[in-house]
Amino acid sequence: MENNNEKARVALVLSSGGARGYAHVGAIKALEERGYRISSVAGASMGALVGGVYCTGKLDELTEWFCKLTKREVLSLIDVSLAKSYVMKGEKLMNTIGTMVNDARIEKLDIPFRAIAADLVTQREVVFSKGSIERAIRSSISMPSVLKPIEVAHHVLIDGGIVNPLPLNRVPRHAGDILVSVNVSAPASEDIVVKREAERQKRKESGLLSMKRMIQAIIPDRVTSNYMTLISSAIALQIQRHTVLAQKLTPPDIAVNIPMNRFGVFDFDHASDIIRIGYEETLKAIDRYETLIKEPYNSVYEEKNRTCRNCRCFIRYRL
């Protein structure tokens, strides 16, 4: 972009997606490198975690921690609970996050921030716009059956991705702000499906035993392999459809869409690769946007149609 865009303000929206949300780190890096200034952030689940830490000025520290996580270290964060409704207490995880955000108050941040959670009692969306950022993040990442829900007064809060996985309608905006969304739960890529099926078949035909094969015998990697994979795939499909609808209702100027099957929701030991993908895909989306705004518009309809073409999801459903 030209020099006058070095001060372009961005209202940034970061989706839910578990470990896939590492891509948000790369997206922020790409935006800043290209001269965009992030003026506000809204996020759900992992998007709330990355966005919230960014707004406190500690993204570099968070990124360093992400990239150091090995499988062993990821497992060490699991503080197992004996409760019937969830696996992890989440205390070990939040001890680390807490040292970064230092329990800052959302309303006192230099960059306006919104975190999304879902209330099981009222069955409504909850938007954190003030109060403890640590509590907001913890509530937003409370993945059902995995992390302990957060109880506040008579409310029981869980993962914000359940109700609003891409909160385009919740980010604070000012006149002239560019609306940017980073969606790591975009429709699955058929090329990736074919590639993984070929790899699975190759492993099946191989006579060599490995730890990975032993694990896959217990936890198969096919969508219809067992009850758990079928349910999780169904939930993922629901979230994916929510993100597509969100972008139709509130079309972003720059839409970064990463297929949800490119990485797994629990690939927490693949930070460097996922961050790189987020960075590269965001640069491509920025290039499409900057090329687009240089072209003349002949009508209001044409302008709306061009904006929608920033998102591959819209292309797929328009044709």
LINRANOR-V806975 format. One record per backbone hydrogen bond with DSSP energy under -0.5 kcal/mol. NH is the residue of the N-H (numbers start at 1). CO is the residue of the C=O. E is the energy in kcal/mol with one decimal. If there is no record, write none. Layout:
BEGIN
NH_CO_E, NH_CO_E
END
This chain:
BEGIN
5_2_-2.1, 6_3_-1.9, 8_5_-1.5, 10_37_-2.7, 11_178_-2.6, 12_10_-0.8, 12_40_-2.8, 13_180_-2.5, 14_42_-2.6, 15_182_-2.1, 16_165_-1.5, 19_265_-2.7, 20_17_-1.7, 21_18_-2.3, 22_19_-2.0, 23_20_-1.9, 24_21_-1.8, 25_22_-1.5, 26_22_-0.9, 27_23_-2.1, 28_24_-2.3, 29_25_-2.0, 30_26_-2.2, 31_27_-2.3, 32_28_-2.3, 33_29_-2.2, 34_30_-1.7, 35_32_-1.4, 36_31_-2.4, 37_8_-3.4, 38_36_-0.6, 39_10_-2.5, 39_37_-0.6, 40_10_-1.3, 41_112_-2.3, 42_12_-2.1, 43_114_-2.1, 44_14_-1.5, 45_116_-0.7, 47_44_-2.3, 48_45_-0.7, 49_45_-1.9, 50_46_-2.6, 51_47_-2.2, 52_48_-2.6, 53_49_-2.2, 54_50_-2.2, 55_51_-2.1, 56_52_-1.0, 56_53_-0.5, 57_54_-1.8, 58_53_-2.1, 62_58_-2.0, 63_59_-3.0, 64_60_-2.3, 65_61_-1.8, 66_62_-2.7, 67_63_-2.5, 68_64_-0.8, 68_65_-0.7, 69_65_-0.6, 69_66_-1.4, 74_70_-2.6, 75_71_-2.2, 76_72_-1.6, 77_73_-0.7, 77_74_-1.0, 78_75_-1.4, 79_77_-1.1, 80_78_-1.2, 81_87_-3.0, 87_145_-0.6, 88_146_-3.6, 89_79_-2.0, 94_90_-2.0, 95_91_-1.7, 96_92_-1.2, 97_93_-2.0, 98_94_-2.8, 99_95_-1.1, 100_96_-0.7, 100_97_-1.0, 101_97_-2.1, 102_98_-2.1, 104_101_-1.2, 106_131_-2.9, 108_105_-1.4, 109_106_-1.5, 112_39_-0.8, 112_110_-0.6, 114_41_-1.8, 115_128_-1.4, 116_43_-1.7, 117_126_-2.5, 118_158_-2.3, 119_124_-2.7, 120_118_-0.6, 120_156_-3.1, 123_119_-1.6, 124_119_-0.7, 126_117_-3.1, 128_115_-3.1, 128_126_-0.6, 129_127_-0.7, 133_104_-2.7, 136_132_-1.9, 137_133_-2.6, 138_134_-2.5, 139_135_-2.5, 140_136_-2.1, 141_137_-1.7, 142_139_-1.2, 143_141_-2.5, 146_143_-2.0, 147_143_-2.2, 148_88_-1.6, 150_157_-2.3, 151_149_-0.5, 152_150_-0.6, 152_155_-2.0, 155_152_-2.8, 157_150_-3.5, 158_118_-2.8, 159_142_-2.5, 160_116_-0.7, 160_140_-1.5, 162_159_-1.4, 163_160_-1.0, 164_160_-2.6, 165_161_-0.5, 168_166_-2.7, 170_167_-1.5, 171_167_-0.7, 177_174_-2.3, 178_9_-3.0, 179_177_-0.5, 180_11_-2.5, 180_178_-0.6, 181_254_-2.5, 182_13_-2.5, 183_181_-0.5, 183_256_-3.3, 184_182_-0.6, 186_183_-0.5, 186_258_-1.6, 193_189_-1.7, 194_190_-2.5, 195_191_-2.2, 196_192_-2.5, 197_193_-2.1, 198_194_-2.1, 199_195_-2.0, 200_196_-2.4, 201_197_-2.3, 202_198_-2.1, 203_199_-2.2, 204_200_-2.0, 205_201_-2.0, 206_202_-1.2, 214_210_-2.0, 215_211_-2.3, 216_212_-2.4, 217_213_-1.3, 218_214_-0.9, 218_215_-0.8, 219_215_-3.3, 225_222_-1.6, 230_226_-2.0, 231_227_-2.5, 232_228_-2.6, 233_229_-1.9, 234_230_-1.8, 235_231_-2.3, 236_232_-2.2, 237_233_-2.0, 238_234_-1.9, 239_235_-2.4, 240_236_-2.5, 241_237_-2.2, 242_238_-1.8, 243_239_-2.1, 244_240_-1.9, 245_241_-2.3, 246_242_-2.4, 247_243_-1.8, 248_244_-1.3, 249_245_-2.4, 250_246_-2.4, 253_179_-1.9, 254_179_-2.0, 256_181_-3.0, 256_254_-0.6, 257_255_-0.7, 258_183_-2.8, 258_256_-0.6, 259_257_-0.5, 260_186_-2.6, 262_259_-1.9, 267_264_-1.4, 268_266_-1.8, 270_267_-1.5, 274_270_-2.1, 275_271_-2.9, 276_272_-2.0, 277_273_-2.0, 278_274_-2.3, 279_275_-2.3, 280_276_-2.7, 281_277_-2.8, 282_278_-1.7, 283_279_-2.0, 284_280_-1.8, 285_281_-2.0, 286_282_-2.5, 287_283_-2.3, 288_284_-2.1, 289_285_-2.1, 290_286_-2.9, 291_287_-2.1, 292_288_-2.0, 293_289_-2.3, 294_290_-0.6, 294_291_-0.5, 295_292_-1.4, 303_299_-1.9, 304_300_-2.2, 305_301_-2.6, 306_302_-2.4, 307_303_-2.1, 308_304_-2.0, 309_305_-1.1, 310_307_-1.7, 311_308_-1.8, 312_310_-0.6, 314_311_-0.7, 315_311_-1.4, 316_312_-2.2, 317_313_-2.0, 318_314_-1.9, 319_315_-1.8
END
